[in-house]
Amino acid sequence: MNAKKLIYSAAIVATAAMTSCSSDYLQLAPETQITNSTAISTVDGARLAMIGVCQAMWQQYQDIQSGSTSGYNFMNGEAFVNHRMNDAFGPDMHVGIGYAMWGNEIITGQSPWQKDNYVMCVIPWKYCYNLIQQANTVLDGIDEAEGDANQRDFIKAQLLTLRAHAYTKLMVYYAPRWENSRNGEAVCAVMRDKGGVTDAPLCTMNDVFELIYSDLNTAIDLYKSSGLKREAKWMPDLNVAYGVFARAAMIIHDYSTAQTMAHNASEGYTVMDNDTYLSGFYTDNDDFMWTTSDEESDIYYWSEYCMFAPNGNYTNKWQVPDGIDMDLYRQMDANDIRRQCYLTPDKIAVVEAENSSWNPGKITEADFWNNDLVNSASNLDLSFGPSERDRKNPNKKWGLYNVALYYSYYYTNNIFKGEISDIVNPDAESGDQYAYYFLNNKGVVRIDKSNYGTLNTIPFGAQYKFWSRAPYSSGTFSFMRAAEMKLLEAEAAYENQDYTTAKNILTAINSVRIPGYNFTGSGTALRDEIRLSRRIELWGEGHSWSDFKRWNLPIERRAWVAGDPNSGNWLPEFGVTTPVSANGGWRMLIPQSETYYNHAIDKNLIEFNN
């Protein structure tokens, strides 16, 4: 580790150490710890402490519940919350690791949501307040820090942006929808705007959003007056502050502010072209506005990409890949280039067109609903079933694994626009590891009986959008990108009755992804097209569940039904509807660790109606 990296690692703990006290129930320290009691006496020290807050967004954490290094030590910050606590709860993405972690009761919004000691209620709370408390501690002393005034102002702006981001995320999980909040008077959080973990009373949505708006307005002014630029994309800057502002404003239906801020946020960035979209999302590009670090030495073994990338280490070893909801896929235009990113029944034609021998059993699209060929008890695994015809039963089908593996091979070699050398793991135990498949020492896809149900799991709808960089399954995970801001701007413009702007943005993005795109609808059809475009473009990027909550729409997951090609592709136990009224309007409970030890809390103020 070089000197720069050592300083950054020290910064992580500088802030963690400064927030420690006898009441440590909000502490959630990253694995690496080095104390520094003088971190904020100078501008340089404050800068390092600010870096520590940034790195707390993507470092491996200790056990959420007990502080040990066992159990839930795999929480890695922002990406974990976005992937496994947003997309996993939404309707559009089958999160394999989410299946394993949460089970159907949590994913479908059932009884565990109403347990304040359950880990799912603890994770966002502790994570967000950890960022808040670290930022608060530096903010408490930043105005007196010795050093360059412009740099001091810029660091203060970054800390205010981080605090506003954390409070905005808290509102996503613990606040009701705005329309159910009694105009913001609903109690939903604890207000902490000073360093140190102290008893503090509950506060309303209005209290929180007043702080968010104040923080961001101040931050924007300081960014501008300082004249400085950030050092790396894993730090916030002016554009990120605008983006956080847009997200916050959308939650409370402040569409005028949201439209302006989303527009400002995307200035200077370019929505990625199709080649970039098909390049794996593991490396920085001109669309990414705010990301994790791209240095492999920053990535601990629980990097998020190892959990769901086609070539991810745990995707293969734990058999937990991700896939798309078939009903969302059916709504994609037939010419949409993003359709290539998912293993769906229509890919049989692609495989056969490339090489007819790749479908020796003449598998048809209907076979994706064949109970003998799809494992309806586990992830709708397509590697389930026979590898060849039964000589004694000529009517028995070949399995789907041949087609699934060969489409994976086809995607890697014909569609993927990234560098093949980036995604290959030459040290894999069974040969070079690609997307759900391996090559033997002759460079041939391995298809034999030993593979079936043992080496790889390939789910119905398997994704090829997100890849990881070999051999450590690392990658640059995006927290915010220009396309998200453009689509937020379009959505806010629609709500502001600025239909021309909304349609122009929609056309600008979709005409790139869909050759010949020409949307002529208006009214609610325009609104629905914007929402659908957001779901497709930002699939798997941490917005699905929170968007449906914000839109006040139920989540409908249709189960896979044997013999019915019109059915969905969710395991039967997940094929249920989550109504908008569930769990107090999709709210997580304030965790027991807060209500037991914060003596200023009056739990009777919390409104949580089912």
C-alpha positions in Angstrom: 0.0 0.0 0.0 1.5 3.3 -1.0 1.7 6.4 1.2 -1.3 8.0 -0.3 -3.4 4.9 0.4 -2.1 4.7 4.0 -3.2 8.3 4.6 -6.6 7.6 3.2 -7.0 4.5 5.3 -6.1 6.5 8.4 -8.7 9.0 7.5 -11.4 6.4 7.7 -10.8 5.9 11.4 -10.0 9.4 12.3 -13.7 10.3 11.9 -14.8 7.0 13.5 -12.6 7.6 16.5 -13.8 11.2 16.9 -17.4 10.0 17.1 -16.9 7.3 19.7 -18.3 7.6 23.2 -19.9 5.5 25.8 -23.1 5.3 23.8 -21.8 3.5 20.8 -25.0 2.0 19.5 -24.7 4.0 16.3 -21.1 3.2 15.6 -20.4 1.1 12.6 -16.7 1.2 12.1 -15.0 0.0 8.9 -12.5 -2.9 9.3 -9.3 -0.7 9.2 -8.8 1.5 12.2 -6.1 4.0 13.0 -6.8 6.8 15.6 -6.0 10.4 15.0 -7.2 12.8 17.8 -6.1 16.0 15.9 -7.7 15.3 12.6 -9.7 18.5 12.3 -7.4 21.1 13.9 -6.1 22.1 10.4 -7.7 22.2 6.9 -5.4 19.4 5.9 -6.6 17.3 8.8 -10.2 18.1 8.0 -9.6 17.0 4.4 -8.4 13.6 5.6 -11.4 13.3 7.9 -13.7 14.2 5.0 -12.0 11.5 2.9 -12.7 9.0 5.7 -16.4 9.8 5.5 -16.3 9.3 1.7 -14.6 5.9 2.1 -17.1 4.9 4.7 -19.5 4.7 1.8 -17.7 1.7 0.2 -15.6 -0.1 2.8 -16.3 -3.4 4.5 -18.0 -3.1 7.8 -18.0 -5.1 11.0 -21.0 -7.0 12.2 -24.1 -4.8 12.2 -25.7 -6.3 15.2 -22.8 -7.1 17.6 -19.7 -5.4 16.4 -17.9 -8.6 15.9 -16.3 -9.7 12.6 -18.6 -12.6 12.1 -22.2 -12.8 10.8 -23.1 -9.6 8.9 -19.6 -8.5 8.3 -20.3 -8.3 4.6 -22.1 -4.9 4.7 -20.0 -2.7 2.4 -21.9 0.6 2.6 -23.8 2.4 -0.2 -23.7 -0.4 -2.8 -25.1 -3.0 -0.3 -28.0 -0.7 0.7 -28.8 0.1 -3.0 -28.5 -3.4 -4.3 -29.7 -5.7 -1.5 -32.1 -3.2 0.3 -33.6 -1.4 -2.7 -33.4 -3.5 -5.9 -33.9 -6.7 -3.9 -37.2 -5.4 -2.5 -38.4 -4.1 -5.8 -40.3 -5.7 -8.7 -37.7 -5.6 -11.5 -34.6 -7.5 -10.3 -34.2 -11.0 -8.9 -31.3 -10.5 -6.5 -29.7 -13.9 -5.9 -27.9 -12.9 -2.8 -31.1 -11.3 -1.7 -32.9 -14.6 -1.9 -30.3 -16.2 0.3 -30.1 -13.3 2.8 -33.7 -12.2 3.2 -36.1 -14.9 2.0 -39.5 -14.4 0.6 -41.1 -12.8 3.7 -38.8 -9.8 3.7 -38.5 -9.4 -0.1 -42.3 -9.4 -0.4 -42.9 -7.1 2.6 -44.3 -9.4 5.2 -44.0 -9.8 9.0 -40.2 -9.3 9.5 -40.7 -5.6 8.4 -42.5 -5.1 11.7 -39.7 -6.3 14.0 -37.6 -3.4 15.2 -34.7 -5.7 16.1 -34.4 -7.3 12.7 -31.2 -6.6 10.8 -33.0 -5.2 7.8 -34.3 -2.3 10.0 -30.8 -1.8 11.5 -28.6 -1.6 8.4 -29.8 1.6 6.7 -30.2 3.4 10.1 -26.8 2.6 11.4 -25.1 3.2 8.0 -26.7 6.6 7.5 -26.2 7.8 11.0 -22.6 6.7 10.9 -22.1 9.0 7.9 -24.0 11.8 9.6 -22.1 11.5 12.9 -18.7 11.4 11.1 -19.7 14.5 9.0 -21.0 16.3 12.1 -17.8 15.8 14.0 -15.8 17.5 11.3 -18.4 20.2 10.7 -18.3 21.1 14.4 -14.7 22.3 14.0 -14.3 23.1 10.4 -14.8 26.8 10.7 -11.8 27.1 13.1 -9.5 24.8 11.2 -6.2 26.5 10.3 -5.4 26.7 6.6 -6.5 27.9 3.2 -10.0 29.4 3.4 -11.1 28.3 0.0 -10.1 24.7 0.7 -11.9 24.9 4.1 -15.1 26.1 2.4 -14.8 23.3 -0.2 -14.4 20.6 2.4 -17.3 22.0 4.4 -19.5 21.9 1.3 -18.5 18.2 0.7 -19.4 17.3 4.3 -22.7 19.1 4.1 -23.4 17.2 0.9 -22.6 13.9 2.5 -24.9 14.7 5.5 -27.7 15.7 3.2 -27.3 12.5 1.2 -27.5 10.4 4.3 -30.6 12.1 5.6 -32.2 11.8 2.2 -31.6 8.0 2.3 -33.0 7.8 5.8 -36.2 9.4 4.4 -36.4 6.7 1.7 -36.5 3.9 4.3 -38.0 5.3 7.5 -40.4 8.1 6.4 -43.9 7.6 5.0 -44.7 8.7 1.5 -45.2 12.4 1.3 -48.9 12.1 0.6 -49.3 10.1 3.8 -47.1 12.4 6.0 -49.7 15.0 7.0 -47.8 17.6 4.9 -44.5 16.5 6.5 -45.5 16.4 10.1 -45.1 12.7 10.4 -42.4 11.7 12.9 -39.8 9.5 11.3 -36.2 10.1 12.4 -33.8 11.6 15.0 -32.3 15.0 14.4 -28.5 15.0 14.8 -26.6 18.0 13.5 -23.8 18.0 16.0 -21.0 15.6 16.7 -21.2 12.9 19.3 -23.9 10.3 19.9 -26.3 11.9 22.3 -29.9 11.5 23.4 -32.0 13.3 20.9 -35.8 13.4 20.4 -37.7 12.3 17.3 -38.3 14.8 14.5 -40.6 15.2 11.6 -40.1 14.9 7.9 -40.3 18.7 7.7 -37.4 19.0 10.2 -35.3 16.7 8.2 -36.0 18.2 4.8 -35.4 21.7 6.3 -31.9 20.6 7.2 -31.3 18.9 3.9 -32.3 22.0 1.9 -30.3 24.2 4.2 -27.2 22.0 3.9 -27.4 21.8 0.2 -28.0 25.5 -0.4 -25.0 26.3 1.8 -22.9 23.6 0.1 -23.8 24.9 -3.4 -22.8 28.4 -2.4 -19.5 27.2 -0.9 -18.6 25.1 -3.9 -19.1 28.0 -6.2 -17.3 30.6 -4.1 -14.3 28.3 -3.4 -13.5 27.8 -7.1 -12.1 24.3 -6.3 -12.6 20.9 -7.9 -12.8 17.5 -6.2 -9.8 15.1 -6.4 -11.8 12.0 -7.4 -15.3 10.9 -8.3 -15.7 9.1 -5.0 -15.9 12.5 -3.4 -19.0 14.8 -3.7 -18.9 18.0 -5.6 -21.2 20.7 -6.9 -22.9 18.4 -9.4 -23.4 15.7 -6.7 -25.0 18.3 -4.4 -27.4 19.3 -7.2 -28.2 15.6 -7.7 -28.9 14.9 -4.0 -31.1 18.0 -4.0 -33.1 16.6 -6.9 -33.6 13.3 -5.2 -34.7 14.9 -2.0 -37.1 17.3 -3.7 -38.7 14.4 -5.6 -39.5 12.7 -2.3 -41.6 15.6 -1.1 -43.1 16.4 -4.5 -41.2 19.7 -4.8 -41.1 19.3 -8.6 -40.0 22.8 -9.4 -36.8 22.4 -7.3 -36.3 18.9 -8.5 -36.4 19.8 -12.2 -33.9 22.7 -11.8 -31.5 20.7 -9.6 -31.6 17.6 -11.8 -30.9 19.7 -14.8 -28.0 21.4 -13.1 -26.6 18.1 -11.8 -26.1 16.5 -15.3 -24.4 19.6 -16.7 -20.9 18.6 -17.9 -21.7 14.9 -18.1 -22.8 12.8 -21.0 -25.3 9.9 -21.0 -23.4 6.9 -22.0 -23.6 5.6 -25.6 -24.6 2.0 -26.4 -21.0 0.7 -26.5 -20.4 2.0 -23.1 -23.7 0.6 -21.8 -22.6 -2.8 -23.1 -19.1 -2.5 -21.5 -20.0 -3.9 -18.1 -20.5 -0.9 -15.8 -17.3 -1.8 -13.9 -15.1 1.1 -15.0 -15.5 4.9 -14.9 -17.1 6.7 -17.8 -18.5 10.2 -18.7 -22.0 9.2 -17.4 -20.8 8.3 -13.8 -21.1 11.3 -11.5 -20.4 9.8 -8.1 -18.8 6.4 -7.5 -16.8 4.0 -5.4 -13.0 4.1 -5.7 -11.6 2.3 -8.8 -8.4 1.2 -7.0 -8.4 -2.5 -6.3 -6.5 -2.0 -3.1 -9.7 -0.2 -1.8 -11.9 -3.3 -2.5 -12.2 -5.7 0.3 -13.4 -9.3 -0.3 -17.0 -8.2 0.0 -17.0 -5.9 -3.0 -20.5 -5.6 -4.4 -19.6 -6.8 -7.8 -18.5 -10.2 -6.6 -22.1 -10.7 -5.5 -23.9 -10.3 -8.8 -21.6 -9.9 -11.8 -21.7 -12.8 -14.3 -18.0 -13.4 -13.6 -18.2 -12.6 -9.9 -16.4 -14.9 -7.5 -19.4 -15.4 -5.2 -21.9 -15.4 -8.1 -20.3 -18.7 -9.2 -19.2 -20.2 -5.9 -22.4 -19.4 -4.0 -24.7 -19.8 -7.0 -26.5 -16.5 -6.4 -26.7 -14.6 -9.8 -29.2 -11.9 -10.5 -31.9 -11.7 -13.2 -34.5 -9.4 -14.7 -38.3 -9.6 -14.2 -39.9 -11.1 -17.3 -42.8 -8.8 -17.2 -40.5 -5.8 -17.3 -38.5 -7.4 -20.1 -41.7 -7.9 -22.1 -42.3 -4.2 -22.0 -39.0 -3.4 -23.7 -39.1 -2.5 -27.3 -38.0 -5.3 -29.6 -35.2 -3.1 -31.0 -33.9 -2.0 -27.6 -30.2 -2.8 -27.4 -30.6 -3.4 -23.6 -32.6 -6.6 -24.3 -29.3 -8.2 -25.1 -28.2 -7.9 -21.5 -30.6 -10.6 -20.2 -31.0 -14.4 -20.8 -34.6 -14.8 -21.8 -36.5 -17.2 -24.1 -36.0 -15.2 -27.2 -32.2 -15.8 -26.9 -32.8 -19.3 -28.3 -33.2 -17.7 -31.8 -29.9 -15.8 -31.3 -28.0 -18.9 -30.4 -29.5 -20.9 -33.3 -28.7 -18.1 -35.8 -25.1 -18.1 -34.6 -24.6 -21.9 -34.7 -27.4 -24.4 -35.0 -25.4 -27.0 -33.2 -25.6 -25.0 -30.1 -29.2 -26.1 -29.6 -28.9 -29.8 -30.2 -32.1 -30.7 -28.4 -34.2 -28.2 -30.4 -35.2 -26.4 -27.2 -38.1 -23.9 -27.8 -39.1 -20.7 -25.9 -41.9 -22.6 -24.2 -39.3 -24.9 -22.6 -38.4 -22.0 -20.3 -41.6 -23.0 -18.5 -40.9 -26.8 -18.7 -40.9 -28.2 -15.2 -38.5 -30.9 -16.2 -35.9 -28.4 -17.4 -36.2 -25.5 -15.0 -35.5 -25.8 -11.3 -38.7 -24.3 -9.8 -37.4 -25.0 -6.3 -34.2 -22.9 -6.6 -33.7 -19.7 -8.5 -35.5 -21.0 -11.6 -32.1 -22.5 -12.5 -31.7 -23.2 -16.2 -28.7 -25.6 -15.6 -31.2 -28.0 -14.1 -32.2 -31.0 -16.2 -30.5 -33.5 -18.5 -27.4 -32.8 -20.5 -28.4 -35.0 -23.4 -31.3 -37.0 -24.7 -32.1 -40.2 -22.7 -31.4 -42.9 -25.3 -34.2 -45.0 -23.7 -36.6 -42.2 -23.9 -36.2 -40.2 -27.2 -39.1 -37.9 -26.3 -37.1 -36.5 -23.3 -35.7 -33.0 -24.0 -32.2 -31.8 -23.7 -31.7 -29.4 -20.9 -31.6 -25.6 -21.2 -28.0 -25.5 -20.0 -26.6 -25.8 -23.5 -28.5 -22.8 -24.8 -27.8 -20.8 -21.6 -24.1 -21.4 -21.7 -23.8 -20.7 -25.4 -25.7 -17.4 -25.1 -23.3 -16.5 -22.3 -20.4 -17.4 -24.6 -22.0 -15.5 -27.5 -22.6 -12.4 -25.4 -19.0 -12.3 -24.2 -17.5 -12.6 -27.6 -20.0 -10.7 -29.8 -21.9 -8.2 -27.7 -19.7 -7.2 -24.7 -17.8 -4.0 -25.6 -15.4 -4.0 -22.7 -11.9 -5.5 -22.6 -12.1 -9.3 -22.4 -8.8 -9.3 -20.5 -10.5 -7.3 -17.8 -13.1 -9.8 -16.9 -11.3 -13.1 -17.3 -10.0 -14.9 -14.1 -7.2 -17.1 -15.3 -6.7 -18.4 -11.8 -10.1 -20.0 -11.5 -10.0 -23.5 -10.2 -11.7 -25.0 -13.3 -10.2 -22.8 -16.0 -10.9 -19.3 -17.3 -14.1 -18.0 -15.6 -16.4 -15.9 -17.8 -20.2 -15.3 -17.6 -21.7 -18.3 -15.8 -19.3 -20.6 -17.7 -15.8 -21.8 -18.0 -13.5 -22.7 -20.8 -11.4 -25.8 -20.8 -7.7 -25.8 -21.6 -8.5 -25.9 -25.3 -10.6 -22.8 -25.2 -13.9 -24.7 -25.6 -17.0 -24.1 -23.5 -17.3 -26.9 -21.0 -20.6 -28.7 -21.4 -20.8 -32.1 -19.8 -22.8 -33.9 -17.2 -20.4 -32.8 -14.5 -21.5 -29.2 -15.0 -25.2 -29.7 -14.5 -26.5 -28.3 -11.3 -23.1 -28.4 -9.7 -20.7 -25.9 -11.3 -23.0 -22.9 -12.3 -26.4 -21.6 -11.6 -27.9 -19.6 -14.5 -31.3 -18.2 -13.5 -34.2 -17.4 -15.9 -33.5 -13.8 -16.8 -29.8 -13.9 -15.9 -28.1 -10.5 -16.3 -25.1 -9.5 -18.3 -25.3 -5.7 -17.7 -22.9 -5.6 -14.7 -19.4 -7.2 -14.8 -16.5 -7.2 -12.5 -12.8 -6.8 -13.0 -10.8 -10.0 -12.5 -9.4 -11.5 -10.5 -10.8 -9.8 -7.4 -14.3 -9.1 -8.7 -13.8 -5.4 -8.2 -15.5 -2.6 -10.1 -16.4 1.1 -10.0 -20.0 1.1 -8.6 -21.9 4.2 -9.5 -23.9 6.0 -6.8 -25.2 8.6 -9.3 -25.1 9.1 -13.0 -26.2 11.6 -15.6 -28.9 9.3 -17.1 -30.6 9.2 -13.7 -30.6 12.9 -13.4 -31.9 13.3 -16.9 -34.8 11.0 -16.2 -35.5 12.7 -12.9 -35.6 16.0 -14.8 -38.0 14.5 -17.3 -40.3 13.2 -14.5 -40.3 16.5 -12.7 -40.9 18.4 -15.9 -43.9 16.2 -16.5 -45.3 17.0 -13.0 -44.6 20.7 -13.7 -46.6 20.4 -17.0 -43.5 21.1 -18.9 -44.3 18.3 -21.4 -42.0 19.5 -24.1 -38.9 19.2 -21.9 -40.1 15.9 -20.6 -40.6 14.5 -24.1 -37.3 15.9 -25.4 -35.3 14.3 -22.6 -37.1 11.0 -23.1 -36.5 11.0 -26.8 -32.8 12.0 -26.4 -32.1 8.9 -24.2 -34.4 6.3 -25.9 -33.5 7.2 -29.5 -30.0 6.1 -28.7 -31.0 2.8 -27.0 -33.9 2.1 -29.4 -33.3 2.6 -33.2 -36.3 4.3 -34.7 -37.8 5.3 -31.3 -40.7 7.7 -31.7 -43.0 8.3 -28.8 -46.1 10.2 -29.7 -48.2 9.8 -26.5 -49.2 12.4 -24.1 -50.9 12.8 -20.7 -50.5 9.8 -18.3 -49.0 7.8 -21.2 -46.1 10.2 -21.2 -45.7 9.8 -17.5 -45.8 6.0 -17.7 -43.2 6.1 -20.5 -40.8 8.1 -18.4 -41.2 5.7 -15.5 -40.8 2.7 -17.7 -37.7 4.2 -19.3 -36.2 4.8 -15.8 -36.8 1.2 -14.8 -35.1 -0.1 -17.9 -32.2 2.3 -18.2 -31.4 2.2 -14.4 -32.1 -1.5 -13.9 -30.0 -2.8 -11.0 -28.6 0.6 -10.0 -30.5 0.9 -6.7 -33.8 2.7 -7.5 -36.5 0.1 -8.1 -38.2 -0.3 -4.7 -37.8 3.4 -3.7 -39.2 4.5 -7.1 -42.3 2.4 -6.6 -42.7 3.8 -3.1 -42.4 7.3 -4.4 -44.9 6.6 -7.2 -47.3 5.1 -4.7 -47.6 1.9 -6.8 -48.0 -1.7 -5.6 -45.3 -4.2 -6.4 -46.5 -7.1 -8.5 -44.3 -10.1 -8.9 -45.9 -12.8 -11.1 -44.9 -16.4 -10.3 -43.4 -18.9 -12.8 -46.1 -21.4 -13.7 -45.1 -24.7 -15.3 -46.5 -25.0 -18.9 -47.6 -21.4 -19.0 -45.3 -19.2 -21.3 -47.4 -16.2 -20.3 -46.6 -16.4 -16.7 -43.8 -14.6 -14.8 -40.4 -15.7 -13.7 -40.5 -15.4 -10.0 -40.2 -18.4 -7.7 -43.7 -19.3 -6.5 -43.2 -18.1 -3.0 -42.1 -14.7 -4.3 -45.0 -14.4 -6.7 -47.2 -12.1 -4.6 -48.3 -8.5 -4.7 -47.0 -6.0 -2.1 -49.8 -3.4 -1.6 -49.0 0.3 -1.1 -50.5 0.1 2.4 -48.1 -2.7 3.7 -45.9 -1.9 6.7 -47.1 1.6 7.3 -46.6 2.5 3.6 -43.3 0.6 3.1 -41.6 2.1 6.2 -38.9 0.4 8.2 -39.1 0.6 12.0 -36.7 2.7 13.9 -34.4 0.0 15.3 -34.5 -1.2 18.8 -30.9 -0.2 19.3 -31.9 3.4 18.9 -35.2 3.4 20.9 -33.7 1.4 23.8 -30.6 3.6 24.4 -31.8 7.0 23.2 -33.7 8.1 26.3 -35.1 11.2 24.6 -37.3 9.2 22.3 -41.0 9.0 22.9 -42.1 5.9 20.9 -45.7 7.0 21.2 -45.1 9.7 18.6 -44.3 7.2 15.9 -47.2 6.7 13.6 -47.0 3.3 11.9 -50.4 2.1 10.6 -51.0 -1.1 8.6 
